[in-house]
Structures are given as C-alpha cells and as structure tokens.
Amino acid sequence: MADVVTLTMNPAIDLSVAVDRVTPFHKLRASENRRDPGGGGINVARVLKRLGADVTAVYPAGGTLGLLLRELVEKEGISQITIPIATETREDFTVNERETGFQYRFVVPGPSLAEPEWRACLSCFAALEARARFVVCSGSLPPGVPDDFYRCVVETARGAGRRMVVDSSGAALKWALEAGVYLVKLSASELSELFGVPFDIRADQIKACRALIEQGRAEVVALTLAEQGAILMTRERVLRARALPIEPRSVVGAGDSFLGAMIWALTCGHTLDDAFRYGIAGGSAALLMPGTELCQPEDIARLVKHVELDVLASR
C-alpha cells in the first residue's frame, strides 16, 4: 500500500472545452476539448503523483464512463483500487469563453450507490496496510451514501500512526469532524456552513477554526480564502499566507492542488510551515493552467519561493 491513500466517493470525468462566446439557442462550436479524471481525492492523487509521492486512489466506478475513468487514472500512473457499481459514473464539464475569459462550470449529480456498494468502499479501508501514513477523504458524497460515511472511514482507517485528512462540505464534513481528524481543509463558505452562521470578519473565522481544534475535531485547520490567501491554524500558532499575484486561467482544482502539494510536503518530512507554503504554491500553480489540468511541479517549485507567511498568533 502507498504512503498516501485517497478516497473519492463521487468521482467524475472532467470534460473541458472552449468556445468563442456562450450565447443561447445557437450551436456553440467547441474546441480544445480535454478529459481528465476528476473528483476531490482523485485530483489530490494526481497532484501527489506528479510531485513524486507514492499514492493509491480508491473510488467507486461504473458503466462506460467508469471504464474511461479507470483508463485516465492509469494513464497518469496512479495506483488505483476501484469498487464496481451498477450505475454510470458522472461526467462534469467546464466551458471556457475566449472573448471574456469567463469560465462556466457544470456539476451533475453523482450516481446513487446501493448499500453493498458503499459498504465495499468502507471494507477497503478496513484492510489498509500499516504503511499508509495519510488517508485523504475528499469530495462530496453521492446519493445513497449516509452522511456519516466519512466518520466511519476515519474510525475504520485510523490507527498505526495514520493521519486522517478531510476535505468535504455539509453534513459529510460535520460527521467526519465528529470522529476527529489530523487536518481539515475548509473554504470560507464551508466554515460558515459548518457553524451555521456567516463569518464576515477575519477574527471570527479564526475563532471558529480555533474552536474546531479545542473541541478535538481537528489538529490542523487550513482555511483557504481565494484572493485573500489562506490561514493555517494549530493549537500553538495561527499563520496567514498572502495570495500570490496571479491572473487565473482556470480555478478548477485549485483547492485540490493546495491540499495535494501540502500533503506531499508532509510526506517528504517538511515542517508544517513549509507544507503550508507548498500548499499555497500548489493552489496558485493550478490557476495558471487551463481547464482541468491542475498544477505542475515546475510551477510549484518556482512559486513556493515567493510565498510569505505572517504569524498572527503564537503560544
């Protein structure tokens, strides 16, 4: 088993195309079509593999698109464990408008999983070898999967020194945190949704993140704030990273690139501070790439040198 195992319960084929302009009622002649394997955990695995990590992607797949998804993951050189399902894997698509630079993202519902199918995914983690140091649960849950599924994964896979990482939203995220994780990655909107109140002030965001740590729901909180940068919090410190000045070509997969680069740095023995720097560089590098290509290692290596951290609080 690899150093890092990612779980994607709602994977997708990500189709990206470009048109001159999006207009109603007319046929839109698309070009630059590209298909990539997608879904939170698969994207994280793609970034980890590009950076040289030993990673295995676990996900359910079904139908013709499920076969294509397996081929695309294999083409990226990623070790994979697929759980067969009866229904068709979904396909999301992104349309890039050349005249304006606008990007339109269409996300379709995932296939409904029967109980034996999602239980097979859970059983996969019960058999994890001790070598897997990080387990990353990333993305939404498809229909049919109970809200507390990630909590069950955390409780099943935790042990032997494994560090559990979660990047999700809504009820799935809330239940995962009930089990307690090593690291949770949140956006500002996900943090507000988690607590049920809007956080418009930075101090309130930090207070909420601190509550997650003091309640034992997470050891490390990474809060991404788009053009405002990001915050990293532990029980001892609060760090802020400024966003790098980049004109984005695409925002698809920036959060997954952030998390993938950060986990890679931790597997290499970097400090948490440096891992945060790599996360910022990874998320920023994804903005440079069109469509669903995610970040590239050479861009991360170049950008990480420009990431500045401010200590907002220290104990």
N, C-alpha and C positions, 0 to 999 in steps of 0.2 A: 504494500500500500504506500501511497505517496506521502510526502511531508504535509501536503495540504489537500483536503478533500472538500469540494464544493457541492452543494445541493441546490438544484433548481427544480422546484416543483411545477413551475409554469413556464417551461422553455418555449422558444419560438424560432421560426426562421425570420430574420430581419431583412426585408427587401427595401432597398433604397434606390430611388430613381430621381431624375432631374427633368424639369420642364421649363420652357421659357416663362410662362405665366399661368397661374391657376385661374381659369375662367369657367363659369357654369355653362352647362348644356353642350359644350363643344368637345370634340375628341381632343385630348391632350396627348401630343406625340412625346413620349418619354424616351429618354436615353440615359446613358451612364448607369444602367441597372446593375445592381450588385446584391448578392445574397450572402449573408453571414449567419453563423449560429448565434442565437441570442437568448435572452433571459439572464437575470442578475448573476446567478452563480456561474453560468457558462461564460459570460463576459469576464467575470473575475478570473476564471481559469485561463481564458485566452491571454489576459494581461500577464498573469503569473508565468505561463509557458513562454511567452516572448522574452521575459526577463530571465529565464533560465531555471525557474523553480520546478520541482518535481510535484506535479499536481494531477489529481484524478477528479473528473467531473461525473457526478451522479445525477440522473434525471430520468423521468418517465418519457416515453416516446411511442407514438402510434401512427399507423397509416402511411401513406406515401410521403407526406411531409416529415414524418418521423424518421423514415429511411434516409431522406435527404439531410436531415439534421445530423444523424449519425455520421454520414459521409463528410459533412462540413467540419464537424468536430475532429474527425480523424485526420482530415486534410491539414488541420492546424497542429497536428502532432500531439494532441492531448489524449492521455489515457482516459477511458470512459467506462462507466457501468450504466447500462440502460435497463430500465424496468418497462417491459412491454405493456401497453394499454390498448383497449379496444377502439378508442376514438382517435380522431385525427389530431395531430399536433397543430398548433395555431401558426399563422403567419401574420406578422405585423408589417407595416410599411411606412416609409418616410418619403415625402415628396419635397425636393429642394427646388425653390423657384429662383431661376437665374436672374431675372430682371430686378428683383427686390432683395435677394439674399435670404428671404424668409424660408423657414423650414416648417413643414406640416407633418405631424406625427399621428399615425392612426394605430391604435392598440385595440386588438379584438379580444374577446373573452377566450379563456383557455378551455380545453376540453374538460368535461366532467369526469372525475375519477371515481371508480367504484371502490368500496371499502377494501376488498382484497388487493387492489392496485396500490392504494396509498399505504396500506399496511406492509406491502412488499418493499416499498421505499424505506419504511421505518426499520424493517428487519435487516436491510442492507447495512444500516449504521450499527446495529447490534453486533454485527460481525466484523467491525473495523479492527484492523491490527493496531497494535500499540504505536507503530511508527508514525501514524498520522498526528502531527503536532497541532495543526489548526484544522478546525471544521467550520466552514463558512456556509451559513444558511442565508441565501439571498434571493430576493424577488417575492412576488405575490403568491398566494395560494389559489389554485384553480377551484372551480366548483366541485363540490363533493368531498373536499378535504376539510376536516374540522379545524376550527380557529386555533385550537391549542396544539396543532401538529408540530410546530417548531419547538414548543416546550417539551413535547415528547422526544423529539430528536436530541435536544440539549440534555435531557435526563438520561437518554439511552447511550449517547456517544461520549458524554463527559466521563473523564477518568483517564488514568495512565498519563496524567500531565497534559492532556489535550486542552487547547484553548478554543473556546466557542465564540464565534463571531456571527452577528446577526445584522442584516440589512433588509428590513421589510417595512411594513406600514400597517396601520389599522389594528384590528383585533389580533392578527397573526403576530405582530410585533409586541403588543401588550402581553400576550400569553408567553412569548419567548422570554421576555424580561422577568416574568414571574419565577422562572427557573434559575435566573442569574447567569450572566454571560461574562466573558472576558472583555469583549469590545462590541459596542453597538455604534453603527453609523446612522446618523439622522440628518434629514434636511430640516430647515426651519419650519416648514409646514407639517412635517411628520412629528416634530416635537410638540407643536401646538395641538395636533390631533390627539397625540398620546395623552396629554394632560387635560384636553377638553376646553382649553382657553387660548386665546391669541396672545402671543408674546411679541410685542412690538418694540420692546426695549431690550437692549443687549444684556443689561443686568438681570432682567427677568429670565432670559434664556439661560444664562449662566447658573442662576439659582435653580432652575428646573433640572439642568444637567447634573448639578451637584446633588440634588435630591435622589436621582437615579443611583448615584454612587453610594450615598449614605444609606439608602434603603437596601443595598446589596443586590441591586438589579443589574449592575454593570460595574466592572472595574475601570474601564476606559470608555469615554464618550467622545466620539468625533462628530462634530456638528458642522455640516457644510452650509455655506451661506452665499453661494453663487458669486456674484461680482464683489461681495464684501469679504471674500476669503473663507476662512474656517476657524473653528475653535476646537482645541483638544483639551480634555479635562481628565485628570486622575484625582485621587484623594489628596495628593500633595501639591498639584500645580494646575494652573489654567494657562494655556498657551493660545496665542492668536497668530494666525498666518494671514498676511495680506494677499489678495488675489494678484496674480501676475497680469501685466497689461497685454492681453491677447485679444485680437479680433476673431471671434469664433466662426469657423466654417460650419460646425455642427456641434450640437450639445448632447447628442445621443451617446450614452455610455460614459459620460464624464464622471458620474458618481461611482460606477463600477471600476473605472480606471483608477480613481483615487484609492478605492479600497484594495484593488489588486496590487498596486505599487506599494502601498503601505504594508500589506501582509508579506509581500516579497521581501521588503527590507527587514522585517522582523525575523523571517526565516533565515536571513543571512547574518543575524546577530547584531544588527544596528540597534542603537538606542531608540526609545520611543520618540524622542525629539526628532531624530534623523528620519525615522519611519514616517513621521508626520510631514516632514519636508518632501520626502519621496511621494507621499500621497498627493500633496499639492501639485507637485510636478507632473504626476501621472494624470490627474484630472485636467490640468492645464494643457498637457500634450494632446489629450483627446479632442480638445476644442480646435486644434489645428487640422484635424483630419476630416475629410468629407464623409457624409453618410454614417455608416455603422462600423467604420474601420477601427475605432478605439485608438489608444495611444501607441506610440512606437518607442522602443528603448532608447534610440539615439536622441529623441526629443526630450525624454525624461532626464537623461544624463546631462543634457545642455541646460535645461530649465531649473534643475534642482539647485544649481549654484546660485540662483537668484532668489531663492525662497528665504524670506526673513521672518523670524519668529519673535514675538513680543511676549514677555511674561506678564500676564495680567494679575496673577495671584500666586503665592507660594507659601507653603507651610514648612 
